[in-house]
């Protein structure tokens, strides 16, 4: 299948206005029962760097998908379902080459839309971006013949990404996944702001959601944000402990203040919880994530993407950390071209992976490592 993106404002093209309402069985493409979710994070550059380009091509401009949906006068109604105490309707048509091929809204509310975006395969998007960069040609059309289907949710200017499918899922599968997204049971892979996105070959745009929390410089004062009482218990001294994973987040470390508690997935913290610390120009965070896939393989991949968030970084030696009972954390570090340093330490603990991440200036390594060591030591077995 070929599809052309014109003028690089690729995702905001309007749906045809002549769509005809039809019962579910006449809605065209039924999807594939063999559709599978692709891994979001891989070590090879064409994938993780191309994924940023792919998402920009598929989810921009910022008016997408609401403007396209508004122009679909009689979209095919595929299924009705309940999620989060609301009635939702899944729409979509066989020949929706421009605009979202599937979307769901509750009561016609277009401020919160869960949808599928049709995006170039990351490897194809990477090849296109590199060729465009080499030629210097910033105009013209982009044509691709390899695709992914992206499950996303609008949240103001943000687009939360939950899954990449290698084919169009069936309506039954899609309704199940959309319901899990809307009820907070489907952990997000990443998030990006459509007002700030550009066409740069920017791998940092698709960092895991938890690492995006670490990398923002916006929070410099303690702020535990939303109600996380189902995921954490708070002691009188401010220490937060995650009920599901046992992660411990002291209110402060030497030179650092806790600036946020984080949650990704179910409200009880059953997939991922974390805490972030601010210390002047340095940031530190620890996350407990329920183990996925082969031991350490996926976790090391995520950490490598963190280290490779910019081109030109040079690896460096990093002191290891010792947790309770002398358990060593796997470690890695890199110095970026601007002198910023990034380090991580990992430990597999039963069904959970503890990941400790730091961003700091070159002259702040000793203080940051000392705080990271204290945070590692605070974790109970």
VEXFIFI-580111 format. One record per residue (C-alpha): x, y, z; residue in one letter. Coordinates in Angstrom, 3 decimals, decimal comma, padded with zeros to 6 digits. Example, Ala and Ser with C-alpha at 12.3 -4.5 7.8 and 13.67 -1.06 7.14 Angstrom:
<atoms>
<<012,300; -004,500; 007,800>; A>
<<013,670; -001,060; 007,140>; S>
</atoms>
This chain:
<atoms>
<<000,000; 000,000; 000,000>; X>
<<001,325; 003,446; -000,948>; X>
<<000,263; 006,669; 000,654>; X>
<<001,503; 010,181; -000,015>; X>
<<001,983; 012,895; 002,582>; X>
<<001,689; 016,282; 000,869>; X>
<<003,612; 019,365; 001,882>; X>
<<004,697; 017,719; 005,157>; X>
<<001,600; 018,881; 007,036>; X>
<<000,883; 015,235; 006,782>; X>
<<-001,701; 014,262; 009,374>; X>
<<-004,153; 017,117; 009,128>; X>
<<-005,667; 016,333; 005,743>; X>
<<-009,451; 016,165; 005,882>; X>
<<-011,570; 013,043; 005,786>; X>
<<-013,860; 012,873; 002,767>; X>
<<-017,223; 014,498; 003,443>; X>
<<-019,163; 011,872; 001,515>; X>
<<-018,800; 009,042; 004,055>; X>
<<-022,028; 007,087; 004,458>; X>
<<-023,384; 005,706; 007,715>; X>
<<-023,623; 001,920; 007,763>; X>
<<-024,179; -000,912; 010,239>; X>
<<-021,061; -002,483; 011,734>; X>
<<-020,952; -005,421; 009,315>; X>
<<-020,848; -003,064; 006,318>; X>
<<-018,081; -000,836; 007,648>; X>
<<-015,426; -002,300; 005,402>; X>
<<-012,017; -003,399; 006,700>; X>
<<-012,583; -005,751; 009,638>; X>
<<-008,947; -005,597; 010,755>; X>
<<-006,540; -008,461; 011,282>; X>
<<-006,754; -010,971; 014,096>; X>
<<-003,011; -011,481; 013,610>; X>
<<-002,151; -007,826; 014,313>; X>
<<000,499; -007,608; 017,000>; X>
<<001,978; -004,801; 019,059>; X>
<<005,539; -003,886; 018,119>; X>
<<008,232; -003,128; 020,698>; X>
<<008,461; 000,646; 021,074>; X>
<<012,124; 000,771; 022,049>; X>
<<014,959; -000,887; 020,156>; X>
<<018,666; -000,194; 020,167>; X>
<<019,132; 000,307; 016,416>; X>
<<019,238; 003,952; 015,326>; X>
<<016,869; 003,623; 012,325>; X>
<<014,151; 002,454; 014,723>; X>
<<014,405; 004,716; 017,767>; X>
<<015,338; 007,815; 015,776>; X>
<<012,854; 007,038; 013,002>; X>
<<010,071; 006,572; 015,546>; X>
<<010,213; 010,271; 016,430>; X>
<<009,876; 011,202; 012,753>; X>
<<007,118; 008,639; 012,237>; X>
<<005,020; 010,015; 015,098>; X>
<<005,424; 013,566; 013,862>; X>
<<004,384; 012,596; 010,351>; X>
<<001,390; 010,643; 011,632>; X>
<<000,129; 012,835; 014,492>; X>
<<000,750; 016,410; 013,352>; X>
<<-000,538; 019,089; 012,952>; X>
<<-001,996; 019,956; 016,344>; X>
<<-005,525; 020,074; 014,881>; X>
<<-005,332; 016,328; 014,223>; X>
<<-007,469; 014,311; 014,783>; X>
<<-010,289; 016,620; 015,987>; X>
<<-010,482; 018,719; 012,814>; X>
<<-010,540; 015,651; 010,563>; X>
<<-013,243; 013,994; 012,647>; X>
<<-015,369; 017,141; 012,522>; X>
<<-015,351; 016,952; 008,707>; X>
<<-016,529; 013,340; 008,664>; X>
<<-020,266; 013,998; 008,337>; X>
<<-021,525; 010,409; 008,493>; X>
<<-018,714; 008,141; 009,678>; X>
<<-019,300; 004,441; 009,984>; X>
<<-020,370; 003,482; 013,517>; X>
<<-018,481; 000,291; 014,305>; X>
<<-019,112; -000,430; 018,000>; X>
<<-020,468; 000,966; 021,258>; X>
<<-018,706; 000,269; 024,556>; X>
<<-018,476; 001,426; 028,175>; X>
<<-015,254; 002,799; 029,654>; X>
<<-014,637; 004,811; 032,792>; X>
<<-018,340; 005,200; 033,469>; X>
<<-019,049; 006,715; 030,038>; X>
<<-020,578; 005,430; 026,814>; X>
<<-018,081; 005,489; 023,942>; X>
<<-018,557; 004,884; 020,232>; X>
<<-015,919; 003,524; 017,855>; X>
<<-015,990; 005,001; 014,344>; X>
<<-014,009; 004,407; 011,180>; X>
<<-014,220; 003,522; 007,515>; X>
<<-012,506; 001,220; 005,089>; X>
<<-011,104; 003,963; 002,858>; X>
<<-010,039; 006,525; 005,474>; X>
<<-006,676; 007,202; 003,816>; X>
<<-006,620; 010,749; 005,174>; X>
<<-007,337; 011,230; 008,863>; X>
<<-007,650; 008,624; 011,618>; X>
<<-008,753; 005,192; 010,371>; X>
<<-010,383; 004,528; 013,766>; X>
<<-011,427; 006,785; 016,628>; X>
<<-013,709; 006,742; 019,657>; X>
<<-015,453; 009,582; 021,483>; X>
<<-017,897; 009,845; 024,362>; X>
<<-021,002; 011,885; 023,616>; X>
<<-019,287; 013,567; 020,685>; X>
<<-016,694; 015,226; 022,951>; X>
<<-013,706; 015,982; 020,704>; X>
<<-011,445; 017,219; 023,481>; X>
<<-010,688; 013,663; 024,563>; X>
<<-010,305; 011,244; 021,689>; X>
<<-008,739; 007,797; 021,645>; X>
<<-007,728; 006,920; 018,118>; X>
<<-005,504; 005,086; 015,656>; X>
<<-003,037; 007,119; 013,607>; X>
<<-001,627; 005,817; 010,338>; X>
<<002,146; 006,474; 010,503>; X>
<<005,128; 005,498; 008,356>; X>
<<007,156; 002,565; 009,645>; X>
<<009,975; 004,053; 011,785>; X>
<<012,704; 002,581; 009,586>; X>
<<011,071; 004,048; 006,461>; X>
<<010,615; 007,410; 008,194>; X>
<<014,278; 007,416; 009,223>; X>
<<015,435; 006,739; 005,666>; X>
<<013,205; 009,533; 004,354>; X>
<<014,456; 012,014; 006,991>; X>
<<018,114; 011,227; 006,292>; X>
<<017,633; 011,552; 002,534>; X>
<<015,775; 014,828; 002,998>; X>
<<018,526; 016,131; 005,258>; X>
<<021,236; 015,136; 002,782>; X>
<<019,503; 016,740; -000,196>; X>
<<018,510; 019,910; 001,625>; X>
<<015,056; 019,667; 000,057>; X>
<<012,452; 020,836; 002,575>; X>
<<009,498; 020,830; 000,192>; X>
<<007,580; 018,322; -001,863>; X>
<<005,713; 015,132; -001,064>; X>
<<006,673; 012,137; 001,060>; X>
<<005,607; 008,673; -000,072>; X>
<<005,875; 005,512; 002,042>; X>
<<004,985; 001,857; 001,555>; X>
<<005,602; 000,549; 005,121>; X>
<<003,337; 001,490; 008,015>; X>
<<002,471; 001,181; 011,679>; X>
<<-000,882; 001,862; 013,338>; X>
<<-000,454; 004,017; 016,452>; X>
<<-002,897; 003,862; 019,365>; X>
<<-003,004; 007,331; 020,946>; X>
<<-005,052; 009,566; 023,236>; X>
<<-005,476; 013,343; 022,974>; X>
<<-004,794; 015,173; 026,242>; X>
<<-004,770; 018,901; 025,507>; X>
<<-001,663; 019,598; 023,444>; X>
<<-000,201; 016,238; 024,408>; X>
<<-000,534; 012,993; 022,522>; X>
<<-000,086; 009,912; 024,694>; X>
<<001,148; 006,900; 022,744>; X>
<<000,121; 003,438; 023,952>; X>
<<000,851; 000,909; 021,214>; X>
<<002,275; 000,419; 017,738>; X>
<<000,562; -002,306; 015,729>; X>
<<001,945; -003,929; 012,606>; X>
<<-001,565; -004,146; 011,105>; X>
<<-005,052; -002,793; 011,704>; X>
<<-006,451; -004,600; 014,782>; X>
<<-009,946; -006,066; 014,784>; X>
<<-012,721; -003,980; 016,314>; X>
<<-012,914; -006,393; 019,262>; X>
<<-009,193; -006,042; 019,991>; X>
<<-009,294; -002,291; 019,509>; X>
<<-012,267; -001,817; 021,839>; X>
<<-010,510; -003,875; 024,535>; X>
<<-007,313; -001,816; 024,184>; X>
<<-009,155; 001,510; 024,033>; X>
<<-011,158; 000,632; 027,138>; X>
<<-007,912; -000,195; 028,973>; X>
<<-006,423; 003,157; 027,862>; X>
<<-009,448; 005,136; 029,033>; X>
<<-009,578; 003,346; 032,378>; X>
<<-005,863; 003,812; 033,076>; X>
<<-005,025; 000,113; 032,742>; X>
<<-002,849; 000,469; 029,631>; X>
<<000,552; 002,009; 030,443>; X>
<<001,591; 004,770; 028,044>; X>
<<004,813; 004,297; 026,092>; X>
<<005,587; 007,960; 025,579>; X>
<<004,053; 011,405; 025,215>; X>
<<004,827; 014,467; 023,160>; X>
<<003,508; 018,009; 022,832>; X>
<<002,130; 018,739; 019,357>; X>
<<002,728; 022,467; 019,868>; X>
<<006,455; 021,889; 020,365>; X>
<<007,105; 019,020; 017,964>; X>
<<009,144; 019,683; 014,839>; X>
<<010,683; 017,627; 012,062>; X>
<<014,091; 017,314; 013,716>; X>
<<015,553; 013,825; 013,870>; X>
<<014,920; 013,837; 017,591>; X>
<<015,128; 010,554; 019,480>; X>
<<014,488; 012,315; 022,796>; X>
<<010,895; 012,921; 021,724>; X>
<<010,158; 009,223; 022,125>; X>
<<011,845; 008,590; 025,440>; X>
<<009,821; 006,376; 027,769>; X>
<<007,184; 008,376; 029,629>; X>
<<008,933; 007,961; 032,967>; X>
<<012,234; 009,263; 031,606>; X>
<<010,462; 012,239; 030,102>; X>
<<009,410; 013,100; 033,654>; X>
<<013,047; 013,030; 034,691>; X>
<<014,317; 015,135; 031,807>; X>
<<011,926; 018,064; 032,148>; X>
<<013,478; 021,075; 033,840>; X>
<<010,124; 022,625; 034,720>; X>
<<009,806; 021,236; 038,244>; X>
<<012,360; 022,577; 040,681>; X>
<<010,357; 022,556; 043,915>; X>
<<008,702; 019,697; 045,807>; X>
<<005,336; 018,986; 044,207>; X>
<<003,687; 015,610; 044,561>; X>
<<000,973; 016,575; 042,082>; X>
<<-002,136; 014,440; 041,695>; X>
<<-003,756; 012,213; 044,295>; X>
<<-001,656; 009,046; 044,347>; X>
<<-002,970; 007,611; 047,610>; X>
<<-003,885; 004,298; 045,956>; X>
<<-000,295; 003,819; 044,793>; X>
<<001,710; 005,294; 047,702>; X>
<<001,454; 005,466; 051,455>; X>
<<002,913; 008,576; 053,071>; X>
<<004,626; 008,480; 056,456>; X>
<<004,640; 011,354; 058,934>; X>
<<008,190; 012,285; 057,884>; X>
<<007,128; 012,543; 054,215>; X>
<<008,591; 009,234; 053,115>; X>
<<006,476; 007,680; 050,329>; X>
<<006,304; 003,898; 049,860>; X>
<<004,672; 002,239; 046,865>; X>
<<002,286; -000,495; 047,965>; X>
<<002,674; -002,799; 044,943>; X>
<<006,425; -002,635; 044,326>; X>
<<007,839; -001,546; 047,672>; X>
<<009,659; 001,419; 046,110>; X>
<<010,755; 003,900; 048,779>; X>
<<010,950; 007,646; 048,064>; X>
<<012,441; 009,745; 050,884>; X>
<<011,306; 013,395; 050,956>; X>
<<014,890; 014,582; 050,465>; X>
<<018,430; 013,428; 049,840>; X>
<<021,662; 015,310; 050,454>; X>
<<021,398; 018,338; 048,163>; X>
<<018,162; 017,095; 046,522>; X>
<<014,448; 017,604; 047,215>; X>
<<011,733; 015,263; 046,008>; X>
<<009,881; 017,193; 043,286>; X>
<<007,304; 014,642; 042,125>; X>
<<005,799; 011,215; 042,609>; X>
<<004,868; 009,576; 039,322>; X>
<<002,460; 006,899; 038,189>; X>
<<002,093; 005,161; 034,847>; X>
<<-000,677; 002,611; 034,397>; X>
<<-003,233; 001,446; 037,001>; X>
<<-003,994; 003,731; 039,939>; X>
<<-002,705; 001,128; 042,412>; X>
<<000,826; 001,392; 040,986>; X>
<<000,725; -002,135; 039,610>; X>
<<002,748; -001,304; 036,494>; X>
<<005,094; 001,590; 037,242>; X>
<<005,706; 004,159; 039,961>; X>
<<008,559; 006,524; 040,561>; X>
<<009,874; 009,634; 042,237>; X>
<<011,892; 012,542; 040,925>; X>
<<014,398; 014,735; 042,769>; X>
<<015,736; 018,194; 041,918>; X>
<<019,118; 019,436; 043,064>; X>
<<020,134; 022,690; 041,408>; X>
<<021,275; 021,788; 037,896>; X>
<<020,976; 018,050; 038,573>; X>
<<017,940; 015,765; 038,442>; X>
<<017,595; 012,287; 039,832>; X>
<<014,771; 009,765; 039,565>; X>
<<014,021; 006,180; 040,450>; X>
<<011,284; 004,045; 038,893>; X>
<<009,948; 000,612; 039,746>; X>
<<008,508; -001,064; 036,652>; X>
<<006,880; -004,476; 036,538>; X>
<<009,256; -006,639; 034,534>; X>
<<008,417; -007,143; 030,868>; X>
<<009,819; -009,712; 028,449>; X>
<<013,205; -011,358; 028,912>; X>
<<015,088; -010,497; 032,117>; X>
<<016,880; -007,168; 031,780>; X>
<<016,702; -007,135; 027,969>; X>
<<013,886; -004,593; 027,673>; X>
<<015,108; -002,630; 030,676>; X>
<<018,608; -002,198; 029,271>; X>
<<017,106; -001,147; 025,955>; X>
<<015,117; 001,635; 027,635>; X>
<<018,195; 002,819; 029,467>; X>
<<020,274; 002,814; 026,307>; X>
<<017,656; 004,972; 024,584>; X>
<<017,956; 007,339; 027,554>; X>
<<021,706; 007,544; 027,091>; X>
<<021,407; 008,001; 023,335>; X>
<<018,840; 010,798; 023,584>; X>
<<021,217; 013,024; 021,619>; X>
<<023,877; 012,337; 018,996>; X>
<<027,557; 012,457; 019,782>; X>
<<027,567; 011,316; 023,397>; X>
<<030,680; 009,557; 024,682>; X>
<<030,473; 006,656; 027,112>; X>
<<032,290; 006,906; 030,426>; X>
<<033,055; 004,776; 033,433>; X>
<<030,611; 005,103; 036,294>; X>
<<030,831; 003,928; 039,902>; X>
<<028,454; 001,082; 040,707>; X>
<<025,840; 001,403; 043,416>; X>
<<025,247; -001,087; 046,199>; X>
<<021,697; -001,591; 047,377>; X>
<<020,495; -003,411; 050,493>; X>
<<022,230; -006,705; 051,250>; X>
<<025,107; -005,815; 048,920>; X>
<<023,084; -006,141; 045,714>; X>
<<024,903; -004,407; 042,855>; X>
<<023,107; -002,290; 040,268>; X>
<<024,014; -002,603; 036,575>; X>
<<025,306; 000,750; 035,363>; X>
<<026,022; 002,880; 032,305>; X>
<<026,863; 006,508; 031,614>; X>
<<027,487; 008,969; 028,811>; X>
<<028,753; 012,546; 028,455>; X>
<<026,836; 014,641; 025,930>; X>
<<028,523; 017,138; 023,560>; X>
<<027,337; 020,061; 025,709>; X>
<<028,985; 018,535; 028,797>; X>
<<025,784; 017,242; 030,381>; X>
<<026,142; 013,771; 031,855>; X>
<<023,557; 011,015; 032,027>; X>
<<023,867; 007,894; 034,136>; X>
<<021,665; 004,946; 034,984>; X>
<<021,713; 002,040; 037,386>; X>
<<019,434; -000,993; 037,072>; X>
<<018,463; -003,841; 039,361>; X>
<<016,004; -006,696; 038,776>; X>
<<014,068; -007,502; 041,937>; X>
<<011,583; -010,323; 041,571>; X>
<<008,762; -009,142; 039,319>; X>
<<010,103; -005,574; 039,279>; X>
<<012,955; -003,651; 037,715>; X>
<<014,321; -000,710; 039,669>; X>
<<015,832; 001,927; 037,400>; X>
<<017,737; 004,861; 038,856>; X>
<<018,559; 007,689; 036,435>; X>
<<020,525; 010,918; 036,772>; X>
<<021,190; 014,025; 034,656>; X>
<<023,839; 016,405; 035,969>; X>
<<026,671; 018,768; 035,007>; X>
<<030,211; 017,412; 034,776>; X>
<<031,230; 019,180; 037,981>; X>
<<028,282; 017,699; 039,876>; X>
<<029,062; 014,000; 039,536>; X>
<<030,295; 013,381; 043,087>; X>
<<027,209; 014,929; 044,718>; X>
<<024,825; 013,214; 042,305>; X>
<<026,373; 009,774; 042,768>; X>
<<026,263; 010,229; 046,557>; X>
<<022,545; 011,058; 046,395>; X>
<<021,910; 008,137; 044,018>; X>
<<023,732; 005,817; 046,416>; X>
<<021,564; 007,013; 049,306>; X>
<<018,424; 006,476; 047,240>; X>
<<019,539; 002,968; 046,256>; X>
<<020,293; 002,168; 049,886>; X>
<<016,841; 003,334; 050,980>; X>
<<015,134; 000,535; 049,022>; X>
<<013,937; -002,245; 051,323>; X>
<<014,299; -005,866; 050,244>; X>
</atoms>
